Amino acid sequence: MRILVTRLSALGDVIHTIPAVSLLTPVAEVSWVIEEPYAELVELVTGVKPIPVRLRRWSRAPLASREAASHALRSMRGFDVAVDFQGLIKSAGLAWLSRAPVRYGFDAEAVREKAALAFTNRRISVDRTRHVVDWNRQLAEAVTANREASPERWTSFASDPHGKTDRYAGRIVLLPGAGKPNKLWSSAGFRAIVDRYPGRTVVAWGPGERHLADAIGGDIAPDTSLRELAALLGKAVAVVGADTGPIHLAAAMGVKVIGLYAPTDPRRNGPYGQIDSTIDHYRIDQRAMDTIRVEEVLAKLEEVLG
């Protein structure tokens, strides 16, 4: 059997899909339609063949991108089953364009965009009280009865060939960035961690986030690729950050993490397997990360480092 998976982005959501895809790989030949920046990650960690796409770039320059888009579409053909883990019109639409006769997706209660239902013909109900990783696993289990994940392969991805991050081994990694402004914790809060653990922290940052790192001060990591960031996180003694892709990457590699949550529910979107170490203000005040106090983060960090 040949299975086509669609989950295009973003980093945290891709990581949350990997355990489900690992349920499919022992029983089928799997390919994954994914945004190009994450293609190497899923190939190395899951062993599947990625089909890289750049939908935003292609939509901005359709004539210039015609050849690349046509090649990607041809690569999506010939599959027996398509599984849409994203629940958006664009991801379910690609599953439909693949011409796979059987197309799985979430049902109306769990799908993110209702119009995506038009492109699937097997709609699966999931337990929405559980973590999104479990949603994805339940969807995969509807395709196959297999429940054994493939061996962990994160180590093969988390490499730093140039040794840019080697000197930060054993540090507490601070992640001040987030995909949305309302998920950002204060620079003063992160600075308090730096002051409490002098010489034991390093601030990591991604594209467009250097100003956040500079506002905290202390030891700031260099610009890193995704692989180098994974290497940095993999060597950490602990990682502190909000609901952002890198904290899910750290949790996936088994690193101790402290998630800072207010606008999103950690029971659904928290670091999988480490919800107990999350600062959960979703049930206190969903509007403001500023309700998370420095004292409770420091206390949780001391508990985790224990």
LINQUI-V184456 format. One record per pair of residues at least 12 apart in sequence whose ideal C-beta (glycine too) atoms are under 10 Angstrom apart, sorted by the first residue. I is the first residue (numbers start at 0). J is the second residue. If there is no record, write none. Layout:
((I,J) (I,J))
//
This chain:
((0,23) (0,26) (0,27) (0,28) (0,29) (0,78) (0,79) (0,80) (0,101) (0,142) (0,143) (1,27) (1,28) (1,29) (1,30) (1,77) (1,78) (1,79) (1,80) (1,81) (1,99) (2,20) (2,23) (2,24) (2,26) (2,27) (2,28) (2,29) (2,30) (2,31) (2,47) (2,78) (2,79) (2,80) (2,81) (2,82) (2,99) (2,101) (2,103) (2,139) (2,142) (2,143) (3,27) (3,28) (3,29) (3,30) (3,31) (3,32) (3,50) (3,74) (3,75) (3,76) (3,77) (3,78) (3,79) (3,80) (3,81) (3,82) (3,83) (3,93) (3,94) (3,97) (3,98) (3,99) (3,102) (4,16) (4,19) (4,20) (4,23) (4,24) (4,29) (4,30) (4,31) (4,32) (4,33) (4,41) (4,45) (4,47) (4,49) (4,50) (4,78) (4,80) (4,81) (4,82) (4,83) (4,84) (4,85) (4,90) (4,94) (4,103) (4,139) (4,142) (5,30) (5,31) (5,32) (5,33) (5,50) (5,52) (5,75) (5,81) (5,82) (5,83) (5,84) (5,85) (5,86) (5,87) (5,89) (5,90) (5,91) (5,92) (5,93) (5,94) (5,95) (5,96) (5,97) (5,102) (5,104) (5,118) (6,19) (6,20) (6,31) (6,32) (6,33) (6,34) (6,37) (6,41) (6,82) (6,83) (6,84) (6,85) (6,86) (6,87) (6,90) (6,135) (7,31) (7,32) (7,33) (7,34) (7,35) (7,37) (7,52) (7,54) (7,83) (7,84) (7,85) (7,87) (7,89) (7,90) (7,93) (8,33) (8,34) (8,35) (8,36) (8,37) (8,52) (8,54) (8,55) (8,85) (8,90) (8,244) (9,34) (9,36) (9,37) (9,178) (9,243) (9,244) (10,34) (10,36) (10,37) (10,40) (10,178) (10,205) (10,225) (10,228) (10,243) (10,244) (10,245) (10,246) (10,247) (10,248) (11,131) (11,178) (11,242) (11,243) (11,244) (11,245) (11,246) (11,247) (11,248) (11,250) (11,251) (11,268) (11,270) (12,37) (12,84) (12,85) (12,131) (12,135) (12,244) (12,247) (12,268) (13,31) (13,33) (13,34) (13,36) (13,37) (13,40) (13,41) (13,44) (13,84) (13,85) (13,244) (13,247) (13,248) (14,37) (14,40) (14,41) (14,44) (14,132) (14,153) (14,244) (14,245) (14,246) (14,247) (14,248) (14,249) (14,250) (14,251) (14,252) (14,270) (14,271) (15,84) (15,130) (15,131) (15,132) (15,133) (15,134) (15,135) (15,136) (15,244) (15,247) (15,250) (15,251) (15,267) (15,268) (15,271) (16,31) (16,33) (16,41) (16,45) (16,82) (16,84) (16,85) (16,131) (16,132) (16,134) (16,135) (16,136) (16,138) (16,139) (17,31) (17,40) (17,41) (17,44) (17,45) (17,47) (17,132) (17,135) (17,148) (17,149) (17,152) (17,153) (17,247) (17,251) (18,45) (18,132) (18,133) (18,135) (18,136) (18,139) (18,148) (18,149) (18,251) (18,271) (19,45) (19,82) (19,84) (19,131) (19,132) (19,133) (19,134) (19,135) (19,136) (19,137) (19,138) (19,139) (19,140) (19,142) (19,148) (20,41) (20,44) (20,45) (20,46) (20,47) (20,82) (20,84) (20,135) (20,136) (20,139) (20,148) (20,149) (21,44) (21,45) (21,46) (21,47) (21,136) (21,139) (21,145) (21,147) (21,148) (21,149) (21,150) (21,151) (21,152) (22,135) (22,136) (22,138) (22,139) (22,140) (22,142) (22,143) (22,144) (22,145) (22,146) (22,147) (22,148) (22,149) (23,45) (23,47) (23,80) (23,82) (23,139) (23,140) (23,142) (23,143) (23,145) (23,149) (24,45) (24,46) (24,47) (24,143) (24,145) (24,148) (24,149) (25,143) (25,145) (25,147) (25,148) (25,149) (26,142) (26,143) (26,144) (26,145) (26,147) (27,47) (27,78) (27,79) (27,80) (27,142) (27,143) (27,145) (28,47) (28,48) (28,78) (28,79) (29,41) (29,45) (29,46) (29,47) (29,48) (29,78) (29,80) (29,82) (30,47) (30,48) (30,49) (30,50) (30,74) (30,75) (30,77) (30,78) (30,81) (30,97) (31,45) (31,47) (31,48) (31,49) (31,50) (31,51) (31,82) (31,84) (32,49) (32,50) (32,51) (32,52) (32,54) (32,71) (32,72) (32,74) (32,75) (32,81) (32,83) (32,85) (32,90) (32,93) (32,94) (32,96) (32,97) (33,47) (33,49) (33,50) (33,51) (33,52) (33,90) (34,49) (34,51) (34,52) (34,53) (34,54) (34,55) (34,56) (35,49) (35,50) (35,51) (35,52) (35,53) (35,54) (35,56) (35,67) (35,71) (36,51) (36,53) (36,224) (36,225) (37,49) (37,51) (37,225) (37,244) (38,50) (38,51) (38,52) (39,51) (39,156) (39,224) (39,225) (39,226) (40,153) (40,156) (40,225) (40,226) (40,229) (40,248) (41,156) (42,152) (42,155) (42,156) (43,152) (43,153) (43,154) (43,155) (43,156) (43,157) (43,158) (43,226) (43,229) (44,149) (44,151) (44,152) (44,153) (44,154) (44,155) (44,156) (44,157) (44,229) (44,251) (44,252) (45,148) (45,149) (45,152) (46,149) (46,150) (46,152) (46,155) (47,149) (48,74) (49,74) (50,70) (50,71) (50,72) (50,73) (50,74) (50,75) (50,93) (50,97) (51,67) (51,70) (51,71) (51,74) (52,64) (52,67) (52,68) (52,71) (52,72) (52,74) (52,75) (52,89) (52,93) (53,67) (53,68) (53,71) (54,68) (54,71) (54,89) (54,90) (54,93) (56,68) (57,71) (58,89) (71,93) (71,96) (72,93) (72,96) (72,97) (74,97) (75,93) (75,94) (75,96) (75,97) (75,98) (75,99) (76,96) (76,97) (76,98) (76,99) (77,97) (77,98) (77,99) (78,94) (78,97) (78,98) (78,99) (78,100) (78,101) (78,102) (79,99) (79,100) (79,101) (80,94) (80,97) (80,99) (80,100) (80,101) (80,102) (80,103) (80,121) (80,142) (80,143) (81,93) (81,94) (81,95) (81,96) (81,97) (81,98) (81,99) (81,100) (81,101) (81,102) (81,103) (81,104) (81,118) (81,119) (81,120) (81,121) (81,142) (82,94) (82,99) (82,101) (82,102) (82,103) (82,104) (82,119) (82,121) (82,123) (82,135) (82,138) (82,139) (82,141) (82,142) (83,95) (83,102) (83,103) (83,104) (83,105) (83,110) (83,115) (83,118) (83,119) (83,138) (84,103) (84,104) (84,105) (84,131) (84,134) (84,135) (84,138) (84,139) (85,104) (85,105) (85,110) (85,111) (85,112) (85,115) (85,135) (86,104) (86,105) (86,106) (86,109) (86,110) (86,111) (86,112) (86,113) (86,115) (86,116) (86,119) (86,134) (86,138) (87,104) (87,110) (87,111) (87,112) (87,114) (87,115) (87,118) (88,110) (88,111) (88,112) (88,113) (88,114) (88,115) (88,116) (88,117) (88,118) (89,112) (89,115) (89,118) (90,104) (90,111) (90,112) (90,115) (90,118) (91,104) (91,105) (91,110) (91,111) (91,112) (91,114) (91,115) (91,116) (91,117) (91,118) (91,119) (92,114) (92,115) (92,117) (92,118) (93,118) (94,115) (94,118) (94,119) (95,115) (95,117) (95,118) (95,119) (95,120) (96,118) (99,120) (100,120) (101,119) (101,120) (101,121) (101,142) (102,118) (102,119) (102,120) (102,121) (102,122) (103,119) (103,120) (103,121) (103,122) (103,123) (103,138) (103,139) (103,141) (103,142) (104,116) (104,118) (104,119) (104,120) (104,121) (104,122) (104,123) (104,138) (105,119) (105,122) (105,123) (105,124) (105,125) (105,127) (105,134) (105,135) (105,137) (105,138) (106,119) (106,121) (106,122) (106,123) (106,124) (106,125) (106,138) (107,122) (107,124) (108,122) (108,124) (108,125) (108,127) (109,122) (109,123) (109,124) (109,125) (109,126) (109,127) (109,131) (109,134) (109,137) (109,138) (110,122) (110,123) (121,138) (121,141) (121,142) (122,138) (122,141) (123,137) (123,138) (123,139) (123,140) (123,141) (123,142) (124,137) (124,138) (124,141) (125,137) (125,138) (125,140) (125,141) (127,267) (128,266) (128,267) (129,266) (129,267) (130,264) (130,265) (130,266) (130,267) (130,268) (130,269) (130,270) (130,271) (130,272) (130,274) (131,264) (131,266) (131,267) (131,268) (131,269) (131,271) (132,247) (132,251) (132,267) (132,268) (132,269) (132,271) (132,272) (133,267) (133,271) (134,267) (136,148) (151,251) (151,252) (151,253) (153,229) (153,233) (153,248) (153,251) (153,252) (153,253) (154,229) (154,230) (154,233) (154,252) (155,226) (156,225) (156,226) (156,229) (156,230) (156,233) (156,248) (156,251) (156,252) (157,225) (157,226) (157,227) (157,228) (157,229) (157,230) (157,231) (157,232) (157,233) (157,234) (157,248) (157,251) (157,252) (158,226) (158,227) (158,229) (158,230) (158,233) (159,223) (159,224) (159,226) (159,227) (159,228) (159,229) (159,230) (159,231) (159,233) (159,234) (160,224) (160,226) (160,227) (160,230) (161,221) (161,224) (161,227) (162,227) (162,230) (163,220) (163,221) (163,222) (163,223) (163,224) (163,227) (163,230) (163,231) (164,201) (164,203) (164,220) (164,221) (164,223) (164,227) (164,228) (164,229) (164,230) (164,231) (164,232) (164,233) (164,234) (164,235) (165,230) (165,231) (165,234) (166,201) (166,218) (166,220) (166,234) (167,200) (167,201) (167,203) (167,218) (167,220) (167,221) (167,230) (167,231) (167,232) (167,234) (167,235) (168,201) (168,230) (168,231) (168,233) (168,234) (168,235) (168,236) (169,199) (169,234) (169,235) (169,236) (170,196) (170,198) (170,199) (170,200) (170,201) (170,202) (170,203) (170,218) (170,220) (170,231) (170,234) (170,235) (170,236) (170,237) (170,238) (171,192) (171,193) (171,195) (171,196) (171,199) (171,200) (171,201) (171,202) (171,235) (171,236) (171,237) (171,238) (171,239) (171,255) (171,257) (171,300) (171,303) (171,304) (172,200) (172,201) (172,202) (172,203) (172,220) (172,228) (172,231) (172,232) (172,233) (172,234) (172,235) (172,236) (172,237) (172,238) (172,239) (172,240) (172,245) (172,246) (172,249) (172,254) (172,256) (173,188) (173,189) (173,190) (173,192) (173,193) (173,196) (173,200) (173,201) (173,202) (173,203) (173,204) (173,211) (173,212) (173,215) (173,217) (173,218) (173,219) (173,220) (173,235) (173,237) (173,238) (173,239) (173,240) (174,189) (174,202) (174,203) (174,204) (174,205) (174,208) (174,211) (174,212) (174,228) (174,232) (174,238) (174,239) (174,240) (174,241) (174,243) (174,244) (174,245) (174,246) (174,248) (174,249) (174,256) (174,258) (174,259) (175,188) (175,189) (175,190) (175,202) (175,203) (175,204) (175,205) (175,208) (175,210) (175,211) (175,212) (175,213) (175,214) (175,215) (175,239) (175,240) (175,241) (175,243) (176,202) (176,203) (176,204) (176,205) (176,206) (176,207) (176,208) (176,209) (176,211) (176,212) (176,240) (176,241) (176,243) (176,244) (176,245) (177,205) (177,208) (177,211) (177,240) (177,241) (177,242) (177,243) (177,244) (177,245) (177,246) (177,259) (177,262) (177,263) (177,288) (178,205) (178,241) (178,242) (178,243) (178,244) (179,241) (179,242) (179,243) (179,262) (179,263) (180,262) (180,288) (181,241) (181,261) (181,262) (181,263) (181,285) (181,286) (181,287) (181,288) (182,240) (182,241) (182,242) (182,243) (182,259) (182,260) (182,261) (182,262) (182,263) (182,288) (183,208) (183,211) (183,241) (183,243) (183,259) (183,288) (183,289) (184,211) (184,239) (184,240) (184,241) (184,259) (184,260) (184,261) (184,278) (184,288) (184,289) (184,291) (184,293) (184,296) (185,214) (185,215) (185,288) (185,289) (185,291) (185,293) (186,202) (186,210) (186,211) (186,212) (186,213) (186,214) (186,215) (186,216) (187,214) (187,215) (187,289) (187,293) (188,215) (188,239) (188,259) (188,288) (188,289) (188,291) (188,292) (188,293) (188,296) (188,297) (189,202) (189,211) (189,212) (189,214) (189,215) (189,216) (189,217) (189,239) (189,240) (189,259) (189,293) (189,296) (190,202) (190,214) (190,215) (190,216) (190,217) (190,293) (191,215) (191,292) (191,293) (191,294) (191,296) (191,297) (192,215) (192,217) (192,239) (192,257) (192,293) (192,296) (192,297) (192,300) (193,215) (193,216) (193,217) (193,218) (194,216) (194,217) (194,293) (195,293) (195,296) (195,297) (195,300) (195,301) (196,217) (196,236) (196,237) (196,297) (196,300) (196,301) (196,304) (197,217) (197,218) (198,217) (198,218) (199,217) (199,218) (199,236) (199,237) (199,304) (200,215) (200,217) (200,218) (200,219) (200,235) (200,236) (200,237) (200,239) (201,217) (201,218) (201,219) (201,220) (201,231) (201,235) (202,214) (202,215) (202,216) (202,217) (202,218) (202,219) (202,220) (203,219) (203,220) (203,221) (203,223) (203,227) (203,228) (203,231) (203,232) (203,235) (203,238) (203,240) (203,245) (203,249) (204,219) (204,220) (204,221) (204,222) (204,223) (204,228) (204,245) (205,222) (205,223) (205,225) (205,228) (205,243) (205,244) (205,245) (206,222) (208,243) (209,222) (223,245) (225,244) (225,245) (225,248) (228,244) (228,245) (228,248) (228,249) (229,245) (229,248) (229,249) (229,251) (229,252) (230,252) (231,245) (231,249) (232,245) (232,246) (232,248) (232,249) (232,250) (232,251) (232,252) (232,254) (232,256) (233,248) (233,249) (233,251) (233,252) (233,253) (233,254) (234,252) (234,254) (235,249) (235,252) (235,254) (235,255) (235,256) (236,254) (236,255) (236,303) (236,304) (237,249) (237,254) (237,255) (237,256) (237,257) (237,276) (237,299) (237,300) (237,303) (237,304) (238,250) (238,252) (238,254) (238,255) (238,256) (238,257) (238,258) (238,270) (238,273) (238,303) (239,255) (239,256) (239,257) (239,258) (239,259) (239,276) (239,278) (239,296) (239,297) (239,299) (239,300) (239,303) (240,256) (240,257) (240,258) (240,259) (240,270) (241,258) (241,259) (241,260) (241,261) (241,262) (241,263) (241,278) (241,288) (241,291) (242,258) (242,259) (242,260) (242,261) (242,262) (242,263) (242,264) (242,265) (242,268) (242,269) (242,270) (242,277) (242,281) (242,288) (243,258) (243,259) (246,258) (246,259) (246,269) (246,270) (246,273) (246,277) (247,268) (247,269) (247,270) (247,271) (248,270) (249,270) (249,273) (250,269) (250,270) (250,271) (250,272) (250,273) (250,274) (250,276) (251,270) (251,271) (251,272) (253,272) (253,273) (254,270) (254,273) (255,270) (255,273) (255,276) (255,300) (255,303) (255,304) (255,305) (256,269) (256,270) (256,271) (256,272) (256,273) (256,276) (256,277) (256,303) (257,270) (257,273) (257,276) (257,277) (257,278) (257,296) (257,297) (257,299) (257,300) (257,302) (257,303) (257,304) (258,270) (258,273) (258,274) (258,276) (258,277) (258,278) (258,279) (258,299) (259,277) (259,278) (259,279) (259,280) (259,288) (259,291) (259,295) (259,296) (259,299) (260,274) (260,277) (260,278) (260,279) (260,280) (260,281) (260,282) (260,285) (260,288) (260,291) (261,278) (261,279) (261,280) (261,281) (261,282) (261,283) (261,284) (261,285) (261,286) (261,287) (261,288) (261,289) (261,290) (261,291) (262,280) (262,281) (262,284) (262,285) (262,286) (262,287) (262,288) (263,281) (263,285) (264,279) (264,281) (264,282) (264,285) (265,277) (265,278) (265,279) (265,280) (265,281) (265,282) (266,279) (266,281) (266,282) (267,281) (268,281) (269,281) (273,303) (275,299) (275,302) (275,303) (276,299) (276,300) (276,302) (276,303) (277,299) (278,290) (278,291) (278,292) (278,295) (278,296) (278,298) (278,299) (278,300) (279,291) (280,292) (280,295))
//
